[in-house]
Amino acid sequence: MTEPTSLAELERQLAHQMALLAYPAAPWVAPLPAPDGAEALDCAIIGGGMYGLATAAALRRERVTRLAVFDASPPGREGPWVSFARMAMLRTPKDLTGPDGGLPAASFRAWWEAQHGAAGWAAMYRVPRTAWMDYLRWFRRVMDLPVQNHSRLVAMEPSADGTLLQLRFETPAGPVLHHARSVVMATGSGGSGGHAIPPEIAQALPAGRVLHANDLIDPACFQGERVGVLGAGATAFDIAITALQSGAASATICIRRPEVPRDNPRRWMENAGFLAHYVDLPDAVKWDYALRLRRIGQPPPQPTFDAAIALPGFRLATGMPWEAVRWTGGEILVEGNGRRQVFDRLVIATGFLSDLSLCPEYAALLPEIALWRDRFAPEVAEPRLGRQPYLDRMGGFQQRVPGAAPWVERVFSITGAASLSLGPIAASVSGMKYALPRLVEGVKRRLFLDQQEADWAHFVAGDHAELAPFTLPESAAA
């Protein structure tokens, strides 16, 4: 197969590859009417970012066709890539795969080379952040995926008989209700609790003097300011770089630890054994992995670190927890570990929360689902891990009390809260090649088991004739 030299040619190749791998193409999911008379969705996918789009494309290829993707953002701004993400390039290796679902022509590399050639691919160190968003926009278009933007899920409840999920959305046109037989929560790292500024800091400062790195921020606000950043990971370094490039007088990263984390075994975990079979590990081993990862932290990528320390005005204060923060009337005084720092504005860059109780869309689900603290008693407790949902190997929620709420098993998660059950990088680009097929199989399994009685009835009484009616010639009669 010749290498495409344009996107149009690549799209022709993709259509051909999809036709070659279309088997089995027979429809198999029977329609189910919703209480409002419309056909219920086979699957509602919440989140139109990379996982939401990839899940929709993979389900379509498996002939699950009554589906829709819902996202609160405007078209083309789903996910973090052109909203609160600020890194110059993705933090994962450039040769990652996943959204393509095994179709070479749907891969990022094919998309890039169709526009920049093989030399352009060879010259790339890692995938530019905005290029990844451009690729996802292309993927959505070429796969013709049914995304409904400006739709924020606010409630999820079972129907009266538990066979459907009632999904309530806020939209610019007002409240909208949809019914679905299964739901995939693909709302990313922030979709299981969001992020928050510590209340003791927020209450101590005037409005606007403390921001969160995962908020939408106009970088012009940093002009001429002394900026203090709390955090040790890549996001902290990204916001410091953004502030300095936007004219900040200085940007100081304050780290509680005595030194910057250096180890990142998550890169080592990006192998076929770990990515595919972490889900098969005993609970105690999963817990130990997660506990150690929390303890050692995660450093910024080397290029990000190098870019930060090369900028005039960059400062690094290790062993500097923020034990006290107060407003003096004209500036911010931060004290910790016997030291003082003075700033004009603060940014919290300590990551996302993992607590479903903070998400209104999980309100009906949360009392019924099993959490890790319900299923596993560790030798070393960690409340934040214990609050994570105890998912099955396909990402499905499980009942806290068996038989009490079967409907929760219709909901699947590939968010930040899935990390303990599915793997610390399962919800990232790195893990998609292995996590996505399991997720899709989980949805299909639910749909298939739902209709097992109807399938049996059709198997017994349906018309399955393969051989046409015939009259046997006399010479062939025995």
C-alpha positions in Angstrom: 0.0 0.0 0.0 1.5 3.3 -1.1 2.0 6.1 1.5 -0.7 8.8 1.3 0.4 12.2 0.3 -2.7 14.1 1.4 -5.5 13.8 3.9 -8.0 13.0 1.1 -5.9 10.1 0.0 -5.5 8.9 3.6 -9.2 9.0 4.1 -9.7 6.8 1.0 -7.3 4.3 2.5 -9.1 4.4 5.8 -12.4 3.7 4.1 -10.8 0.7 2.4 -9.3 -0.6 5.5 -12.6 -0.4 7.3 -14.3 -2.3 4.5 -11.6 -5.0 4.6 -12.1 -5.5 8.4 -15.9 -5.0 8.5 -16.7 -8.6 9.4 -19.1 -9.4 11.1 -21.2 -6.6 9.6 -24.6 -8.1 10.5 -26.8 -5.9 12.8 -27.5 -7.7 16.1 -28.6 -5.2 18.8 -32.4 -5.2 18.9 -34.1 -1.8 19.4 -35.7 -1.0 22.8 -38.4 1.6 23.1 -38.0 4.3 25.8 -40.9 5.6 27.9 -41.2 8.6 25.6 -41.8 6.3 22.6 -38.4 7.0 21.0 -35.8 4.2 20.6 -33.4 4.2 23.6 -29.8 4.6 22.9 -27.7 1.4 23.0 -25.0 3.5 24.6 -24.6 7.1 25.7 -21.0 8.2 25.9 -20.4 11.1 28.3 -17.4 13.1 27.1 -16.4 13.9 23.6 -12.6 13.9 24.1 -10.2 11.2 22.9 -11.8 8.3 24.8 -15.3 9.3 24.0 -14.6 9.5 20.3 -12.6 6.3 20.3 -15.3 4.4 22.2 -18.0 5.6 19.8 -15.9 4.6 16.7 -15.1 1.2 18.1 -18.7 0.5 19.1 -19.9 1.5 15.6 -17.4 -1.0 14.1 -19.0 -3.7 16.4 -22.4 -2.8 15.0 -23.7 -1.0 18.1 -25.2 1.8 16.1 -27.8 3.6 18.3 -25.3 5.7 20.2 -24.5 9.3 21.0 -21.6 11.2 22.5 -22.4 14.1 24.8 -20.0 16.9 25.7 -20.4 20.1 27.7 -17.9 22.0 25.6 -18.3 23.8 22.2 -17.3 21.8 19.1 -13.6 21.4 18.7 -12.8 22.2 22.3 -13.5 18.9 24.0 -11.0 17.7 26.5 -8.0 19.6 27.9 -5.9 20.1 24.8 -7.0 23.7 23.9 -8.6 24.7 27.1 -6.6 24.3 30.4 -3.7 22.2 29.1 -0.6 24.3 28.6 2.3 21.9 27.7 4.0 22.4 24.4 3.8 18.7 23.6 2.2 15.5 24.9 4.0 13.8 27.8 3.8 10.4 26.2 5.9 8.9 23.4 5.0 9.9 19.9 4.4 6.4 18.6 1.4 5.7 20.9 -1.7 4.2 19.4 -5.2 3.8 20.6 -8.0 5.9 19.0 -7.2 4.2 15.7 -8.6 0.9 17.0 -6.0 -1.0 15.0 -6.7 0.8 11.7 -3.3 2.1 10.4 -4.9 4.9 8.4 -6.7 6.2 11.5 -3.5 6.6 13.5 -2.0 9.9 14.5 1.2 8.9 12.7 -0.7 8.3 9.4 -2.5 11.6 9.8 0.7 13.5 10.5 2.7 11.9 7.6 -0.1 12.6 5.1 0.5 16.3 5.8 4.2 16.4 6.7 5.7 13.3 5.2 7.9 10.7 6.7 10.7 13.2 7.3 8.3 15.4 9.3 7.5 12.4 11.5 11.2 11.5 12.0 11.9 15.1 13.0 9.1 15.2 15.7 10.2 14.6 19.3 6.8 14.3 20.8 3.3 15.1 19.6 2.5 18.9 19.7 -0.5 19.4 22.1 -2.5 21.4 19.6 -1.8 19.0 16.8 -3.3 16.2 18.9 -6.5 18.3 19.2 -6.5 18.8 15.4 -6.1 15.0 14.9 -9.1 14.4 17.2 -11.2 16.9 15.2 -10.2 15.0 12.0 -11.0 11.7 13.6 -14.4 12.8 14.7 -15.2 14.1 11.2 -13.8 11.1 9.2 -15.5 8.6 11.5 -18.8 10.6 11.3 -19.4 10.4 15.0 -22.6 11.6 16.5 -21.4 14.2 19.1 -23.9 16.5 20.8 -22.0 19.5 22.2 -23.2 22.0 24.8 -24.7 19.1 26.7 -23.8 18.7 30.4 -24.9 15.6 32.2 -26.4 16.6 35.6 -28.3 13.4 36.7 -28.3 9.7 36.0 -31.1 7.4 37.4 -32.6 4.1 36.5 -35.9 3.7 34.8 -38.7 2.2 36.8 -37.9 -1.4 35.7 -34.1 -0.8 35.7 -33.6 -1.7 32.1 -32.8 1.8 31.0 -30.9 4.8 32.4 -32.5 8.2 32.4 -29.9 10.9 31.6 -30.7 14.5 32.3 -28.7 17.2 30.5 -28.4 20.9 30.7 -28.3 22.5 27.2 -28.6 26.1 25.9 -32.1 25.1 24.8 -33.0 23.9 28.3 -33.2 20.6 30.1 -33.1 17.5 27.9 -33.8 13.9 28.8 -32.3 10.8 27.0 -32.7 7.1 27.7 -29.9 4.7 27.2 -29.3 1.0 27.8 -25.7 1.6 28.8 -23.5 4.6 29.7 -19.7 5.1 29.3 -18.3 7.9 31.5 -15.3 9.2 29.5 -14.9 12.5 31.2 -11.1 12.4 31.7 -8.9 13.0 34.7 -11.2 15.7 36.0 -14.4 13.8 35.5 -14.4 12.1 38.9 -14.3 15.0 41.3 -12.8 18.0 39.4 -10.4 20.3 41.1 -10.5 22.8 43.9 -8.6 25.5 45.7 -8.0 24.7 49.3 -10.7 26.7 51.2 -8.3 28.1 53.8 -6.3 29.7 50.9 -9.3 30.9 49.0 -10.8 32.5 52.1 -7.6 34.2 53.0 -7.2 36.2 49.8 -9.2 38.7 47.7 -11.1 37.2 44.7 -8.9 36.4 41.8 -5.7 36.4 43.8 -5.5 32.6 43.8 -6.2 30.5 40.7 -6.2 26.8 39.9 -4.0 25.5 37.1 -6.9 23.5 35.7 -9.1 26.6 35.3 -9.4 28.6 32.1 -6.9 31.4 32.7 -6.1 34.5 30.7 -2.3 34.5 30.9 -2.3 38.3 30.5 -3.2 38.5 34.2 0.4 37.5 35.1 1.9 40.6 33.5 4.5 42.1 35.8 3.5 39.9 38.8 5.4 37.6 41.2 3.6 34.3 40.8 3.7 31.5 43.4 2.8 28.0 42.2 2.0 25.1 44.5 2.8 21.7 43.0 5.7 19.4 41.9 4.4 17.9 38.7 4.3 18.8 35.0 1.2 21.1 35.4 3.1 23.2 37.9 6.0 23.7 35.5 3.6 24.3 32.6 1.8 27.2 34.4 5.1 28.7 35.6 6.4 28.7 32.0 3.1 30.2 30.8 3.3 33.0 33.4 6.9 33.9 32.6 6.2 33.8 28.8 3.3 36.1 29.5 5.4 38.7 31.2 5.4 37.7 34.9 8.3 39.2 36.9 8.9 35.8 38.5 7.4 32.4 38.9 8.3 30.3 41.9 7.3 26.7 42.2 6.9 25.7 45.8 7.2 21.9 46.5 6.4 20.3 49.8 8.9 17.6 49.3 12.6 18.2 50.1 13.5 17.7 46.4 11.9 17.5 43.0 10.6 14.0 42.2 12.9 12.3 39.7 11.5 8.8 39.2 8.6 8.1 36.9 7.9 4.3 36.7 4.8 5.1 34.7 7.1 5.2 31.6 8.3 1.7 32.5 4.7 0.6 32.8 4.1 1.4 29.1 4.6 -2.2 28.0 2.3 -4.8 26.6 2.4 -6.9 29.8 1.5 -4.2 32.2 -0.9 -2.3 30.0 -2.8 -5.4 29.1 -2.8 -7.3 32.3 -2.7 -4.9 35.2 -6.4 -5.6 35.6 -5.6 -9.2 36.4 -3.4 -8.4 39.4 -4.6 -9.2 42.9 -6.2 -6.3 44.8 -3.3 -6.2 47.2 -0.8 -5.8 44.4 -2.8 -3.0 42.7 -3.0 -1.2 46.0 0.7 -1.4 46.6 1.4 -0.1 43.1 -1.0 2.9 43.6 0.4 3.6 47.1 4.0 3.7 45.9 3.2 5.9 42.9 1.5 8.4 45.3 4.5 8.4 47.6 7.2 8.9 44.9 5.2 11.5 43.0 5.7 12.3 39.3 8.3 14.6 37.8 7.8 16.9 34.8 9.1 15.6 31.5 12.8 16.5 31.0 12.0 19.0 28.1 9.4 20.8 30.4 11.9 21.0 33.3 14.7 22.3 31.0 12.4 24.9 29.4 11.4 26.2 32.9 14.8 26.5 34.4 16.1 28.3 31.3 13.6 31.2 31.7 14.7 34.3 33.5 12.6 34.8 36.6 12.1 31.1 37.3 12.5 30.0 40.9 12.3 26.6 42.6 11.6 26.4 46.4 11.7 22.8 47.6 10.8 21.9 51.2 8.3 24.7 51.1 4.8 23.7 52.1 2.2 26.4 52.3 1.4 26.3 56.0 0.0 29.8 56.2 -1.3 32.2 53.5 -2.4 35.7 54.2 -3.1 39.0 52.4 -1.2 41.9 53.7 -3.2 44.5 51.9 -1.0 44.7 48.9 0.7 41.4 48.5 0.4 37.7 49.5 2.6 36.3 52.3 3.2 32.6 52.2 4.9 30.8 55.2 6.0 27.3 55.6 8.8 25.2 57.1 10.2 28.3 58.8 10.5 30.3 55.5 8.6 33.1 53.8 7.7 34.0 50.2 6.0 37.0 48.9 3.8 36.9 45.8 1.2 38.9 43.9 -0.8 35.9 42.7 -1.0 32.2 43.6 -1.7 29.2 41.4 -2.7 25.8 42.8 -1.3 23.0 40.6 -1.9 19.9 42.8 -4.0 18.0 40.3 -7.5 16.6 40.2 -9.6 15.2 43.0 -11.0 11.7 42.9 -14.2 11.8 44.8 -17.5 10.9 43.1 -19.4 12.6 45.9 -18.4 15.9 44.4 -20.1 15.1 41.1 -23.8 15.6 41.0 -24.2 13.2 38.0 -23.2 10.4 40.3 -25.6 11.2 43.1 -28.0 8.3 42.5 -25.2 5.9 41.6 -22.9 6.5 44.5 -24.9 4.9 47.3 -25.2 1.7 45.3 -21.8 1.1 43.9 -18.9 -0.7 45.5 -15.9 1.4 46.4 -12.4 0.0 47.1 -12.9 0.5 50.8 -16.0 -1.8 50.5 -14.0 -4.6 48.9 -10.4 -4.4 50.2 -8.9 -3.9 53.7 -5.3 -2.8 53.1 -2.5 -3.0 55.6 -1.7 0.6 54.9 -4.8 2.8 54.6 -5.1 5.6 52.1 -8.6 7.3 52.2 -8.2 8.9 48.8 -7.6 5.4 47.2 -10.4 3.9 49.2 -12.9 6.3 47.7 -12.2 5.1 44.2 -14.9 2.9 42.6 -14.2 -0.8 42.6 -14.6 -1.5 38.8 -14.7 -4.9 37.0 -12.0 -5.6 34.5 -14.1 -4.0 31.7 -14.5 -0.7 33.6 -18.1 -1.5 34.8 -19.4 -0.3 38.1 -20.3 -3.1 40.6 -23.1 -3.3 43.1 -22.1 -2.6 46.7 -24.8 -5.0 47.9 -25.2 -7.8 45.3 -28.7 -7.8 43.9 -29.7 -4.4 45.4 -29.1 -2.2 42.3 -28.4 -4.2 39.1 -28.8 -1.1 37.0 -25.4 0.3 38.1 -23.7 -2.4 36.1 -25.0 -0.6 33.0 -22.5 2.2 33.7 -18.8 2.1 32.8 -16.0 4.4 33.7 -12.7 5.4 32.0 -12.0 8.4 34.1 -9.3 9.3 36.6 -11.2 7.3 39.2 -10.6 4.1 37.2 -6.9 4.2 37.9 -6.8 1.8 40.8 -9.0 -0.8 39.2 -7.8 -0.5 35.6 -4.2 0.8 35.9 -2.6 4.1 36.7 -2.4 5.1 33.0 -5.5 3.3 31.7 -7.4 6.5 31.2 -4.4 8.2 29.4 -3.4 8.0 25.8 -0.8 5.4 26.8 -3.2 2.8 28.0 -6.0 3.2 25.3 -4.7 0.4 23.0 -5.6 -2.2 25.7 -8.2 -0.5 27.9 -10.5 0.5 25.0 -11.2 -3.0 23.7 -12.1 -4.2 27.2 -14.5 -1.2 27.6 -16.2 -1.9 24.3 -16.5 -5.6 25.2 -18.1 -4.6 28.5 -20.8 -2.5 26.7 -21.4 -5.3 24.1 -21.6 -7.9 26.8 -24.3 -5.9 28.7 -26.3 -5.4 25.5 -26.0 -9.1 24.5 -27.1 -10.5 27.9 -30.0 -8.1 28.0 -31.5 -9.7 24.9 -30.6 -13.3 25.5 -34.3 -14.4 25.9 -35.3 -12.7 22.6 -32.2 -14.1 20.9 -33.1 -17.6 22.1 -36.7 -17.2 20.9 -35.4 -16.1 17.4 -32.9 -19.0 17.4 -35.7 -21.5 18.0 -38.5 -20.0 15.9 -36.9 -17.6 13.5 -36.4 -18.2 9.7 -32.8 -19.4 9.3 -33.1 -21.1 5.9 -29.8 -21.1 4.0 -30.8 -23.5 1.3 -33.5 -22.4 -1.1 -36.6 -24.5 -1.6 -36.0 -27.2 -4.3 -37.6 -30.1 -6.2 -35.3 -33.1 -6.3 -34.9 -34.6 -9.9 -36.1 -38.2 -10.2 -32.6 -39.3 -11.1 -31.3 -38.0 -7.7 -34.0 -39.7 -5.6 -32.9 -42.7 -3.7 
